[in-house]
């Protein structure tokens, strides 16, 4: 009786995440008793999306980023990696539009190539060529490759950083990343891979020869072959300082080149050794408190030095990749993780909702210590934005930035709607894997994660980078080793629709993003308590798995899972306890909700059977499912096969029960609660229901049968699919409800309890318990609706659920005659709209086409929308 799924399709990508503190509104939007939700949802931020969304907000037009330059291209390449993960088309279009503003249809670039800096944007050309196959991008990339044939070099073959007089004969570490990842990508995609690989290795080793410090493994910023620069040492011709970002450029270049370089390349070991020495030196100078690195790496104690963010991001990428590829010992993973947390700690969300990354060194030349320390370090400089995106995407997806076709995790967007006027805390949602696969054939439920945003439109959802991860559970119902259902719970306000995302794909990527959820349900079979037990934090139940086949109840004073405590042979669960105990006396009844047949005015228990079996289908953070099968149940001269499935959801006081009977035509079935004297009986509208309240708590002690005069217990049985007049009142042992089987021989009901000794969320009066039962009855009769959203909904399509129109797609130019409850743009040309088809809404005018609906929708004002 959880939410059902209506299908219309949409697939979008996944979001890599990191936890944040108390950003955004509170944890829960619906008031609930404190005991009912022990898993406190913490908001998370997809910081990559946050950076991209914030940058696009600050620079709405790609042209606003300015000319063909390395720093904007660095950022955009990071955005490309985010697009590869998320698939958001806005991200890709933004990148493409910037490149197209500088590259004409013939592949001409509107800028000279007289510095290595102007070659880094070539990575975007290769990415666009891969994704679009547009020849202009290949031609433009080829022009950069051709420029390297005549590009000036030092005597030993190193590329000058630039051809200008002020850069003549100079090698800068920066230039390695400006040119070499592009070069090896070009070789891999377009051709000349042997030359590209050899040239890249040659350049990296030449730089190491001139700039590596053998004592520390660190590298100086630059080298002047002529020795004429004021910063050049008279003997070595290199600069004096280990500037942070210079080594970041160089280290990332090595890591990326190694991704492409053949395993048997003759210089590969030398390149790895250089990388190992660099990482060893960086680890030595990592700030022990923050995990970050200083502007001048080896002089953290010098006054005026400061912790710099872009280089720290680069180092994390370098070290993490080196650990992943086994270039360095796994112990360095701690260095990367500490640095990663240090960078995340620097990030924040501004009052205007944009993300800020502070302490990013501005563009920097080569100079002395005073110059480096005096550099400005503003927030959101593109050096830091790009470095962060490259680092974060690698850290969260385990993918190198060089992977041309990295596997993506995908996602499905659901609109989950509470159609009632009452808020729902922890609404139960069940998604059928088979039903999803009908619309999304590649849906792989083997690894999933579920998230939800605050109420918003699909368009707002796409722009959002803060969300809540929802504990979820995959259940294999038929035992074939494959998941059949996905279960989760979500809070819904009255009349609220929330966007829920189901992420699926690469198990490693999912695992890196998914939290560990506490187990909030359990099931256990134990001889000590004569059968199967199941529980949430609030109540525990058991089925006597013998001829009694009755259900019993443990009450819990303190919330928790206690079946493991009850199970040992020497534990006396009937005795008084400050935690939990057996509080119910079943006697000769069906107990708390068990099933029987009703024959000639008497209950026939599931006692005389040829065979009975049990199995635990699942237990976990969201629900526990147990199943009982009975072969050859003798009912008079009939032999019936029966299956009973019990589902216990987290945080709930009750459980759902479903039976399926075979060879049961013409038989009547009942479910019951133990009849005891002087109880107050009630029912709730509009369902088949039996509720009782009063003194039915058994005294403590083994074998006790008397009830306590000062404690109250409420029990209720709700069967919304059975006839309303279901009560059978003339049974001495039970309060009975006659259960209606559907055409498939199945029936469902729900059993719940509340003890007035519970310390948390206590229900102490009949009135309180009645309200609780009414709320649960409303949930069973009007579950939330879950609809898979589509970004490709055909114009004029409408989806209806029960009496309410859930969704439609109309051209933006259309009006809704005042009947729109909210417009949700989902693409450039259509709206996703909530409507009521009441009071004259013109279907003909809007040319609405339906594909799932009720034929008649009753409206609050008495009018009727005719749907044909």
HELIX and SHEET records of a PDB file:
HELIX    1   1 UNK A   34  UNK A   36  5                                   3    
HELIX    2   2 UNK A   47  UNK A   58  1                                  12    
HELIX    3   3 UNK A   62  UNK A   65  5                                   4    
HELIX    4   4 UNK A   70  UNK A   86  1                                  17    
HELIX    5   5 UNK A   89  UNK A  100  1                                  12    
HELIX    6   6 UNK A  116  UNK A  119  5                                   4    
HELIX    7   7 UNK A  122  UNK A  132  1                                  11    
HELIX    8   8 UNK A  135  UNK A  150  1                                  16    
HELIX    9   9 UNK A  165  UNK A  167  5                                   3    
HELIX   10  10 UNK A  174  UNK A  189  1                                  16    
HELIX   11  11 UNK A  193  UNK A  211  1                                  19    
HELIX   12  12 UNK A  244  UNK A  260  1                                  17    
HELIX   13  13 UNK A  268  UNK A  284  1                                  17    
HELIX   14  14 UNK A  309  UNK A  324  1                                  16    
HELIX   15  15 UNK A  330  UNK A  332  5                                   3    
HELIX   16  16 UNK A  333  UNK A  346  1                                  14    
HELIX   17  17 UNK A  369  UNK A  373  1                                   5    
HELIX   18  18 UNK A  382  UNK A  397  1                                  16    
HELIX   19  19 UNK A  433  UNK A  439  1                                   7    
HELIX   20  20 UNK A  458  UNK A  463  1                                   6    
HELIX   21  21 UNK A  507  UNK A  513  1                                   7    
HELIX   22  22 UNK A  563  UNK A  567  1                                   5    
HELIX   23  23 UNK A  766  UNK A  781  1                                  16    
HELIX   24  24 UNK A  843  UNK A  846  1                                   4    
SHEET    1   A 4 UNK A   4  UNK A   6  0                                        
SHEET    2   A 4 UNK A 785  UNK A 788  1                                        
SHEET    3   A 4 UNK A 410  UNK A 417 -1                                        
SHEET    4   A 4 UNK A  11  UNK A  13 -1                                        
SHEET    1   B 8 UNK A   4  UNK A   6  0                                        
SHEET    2   B 8 UNK A 785  UNK A 788  1                                        
SHEET    3   B 8 UNK A 410  UNK A 417 -1                                        
SHEET    4   B 8 UNK A 497  UNK A 504 -1                                        
SHEET    5   B 8 UNK A 448  UNK A 452 -1                                        
SHEET    6   B 8 UNK A 466  UNK A 470 -1                                        
SHEET    7   B 8 UNK A  43  UNK A  45 -1                                        
SHEET    8   B 8 UNK A  18  UNK A  19 -1                                        
SHEET    1   C 2 UNK A 170  UNK A 172  0                                        
SHEET    2   C 2 UNK A 222  UNK A 224 -1                                        
SHEET    1   D 2 UNK A 293  UNK A 294  0                                        
SHEET    2   D 2 UNK A 307  UNK A 308 -1                                        
SHEET    1   E 2 UNK A 348  UNK A 349  0                                        
SHEET    2   E 2 UNK A 355  UNK A 356 -1                                        
SHEET    1   F 3 UNK A 424  UNK A 432  0                                        
SHEET    2   F 3 UNK A 485  UNK A 492 -1                                        
SHEET    3   F 3 UNK A 472  UNK A 475 -1                                        
SHEET    1   G 5 UNK A 522  UNK A 526  0                                        
SHEET    2   G 5 UNK A 531  UNK A 535 -1                                        
SHEET    3   G 5 UNK A 539  UNK A 544 -1                                        
SHEET    4   G 5 UNK A 551  UNK A 556 -1                                        
SHEET    5   G 5 UNK A 580  UNK A 582 -1                                        
SHEET    1   H 5 UNK A 602  UNK A 605  0                                        
SHEET    2   H 5 UNK A 592  UNK A 599 -1                                        
SHEET    3   H 5 UNK A 669  UNK A 674 -1                                        
SHEET    4   H 5 UNK A 734  UNK A 739 -1                                        
SHEET    5   H 5 UNK A 727  UNK A 728 -1                                        
SHEET    1   I 8 UNK A 611  UNK A 618  0                                        
SHEET    2   I 8 UNK A 623  UNK A 635 -1                                        
SHEET    3   I 8 UNK A 638  UNK A 649 -1                                        
SHEET    4   I 8 UNK A 654  UNK A 662 -1                                        
SHEET    5   I 8 UNK A 746  UNK A 755 -1                                        
SHEET    6   I 8 UNK A 713  UNK A 719 -1                                        
SHEET    7   I 8 UNK A 688  UNK A 694 -1                                        
SHEET    8   I 8 UNK A 680  UNK A 682 -1                                        
SHEET    1   J 5 UNK A 820  UNK A 825  0                                        
SHEET    2   J 5 UNK A 830  UNK A 835 -1                                        
SHEET    3   J 5 UNK A 804  UNK A 811 -1                                        
SHEET    4   J 5 UNK A 797  UNK A 801 -1                                        
SHEET    5   J 5 UNK A 849  UNK A 852  1                                        
SHEET    1   K 2 UNK A 856  UNK A 858  0                                        
SHEET    2   K 2 UNK A 864  UNK A 866 -1                                        
END                                                                             
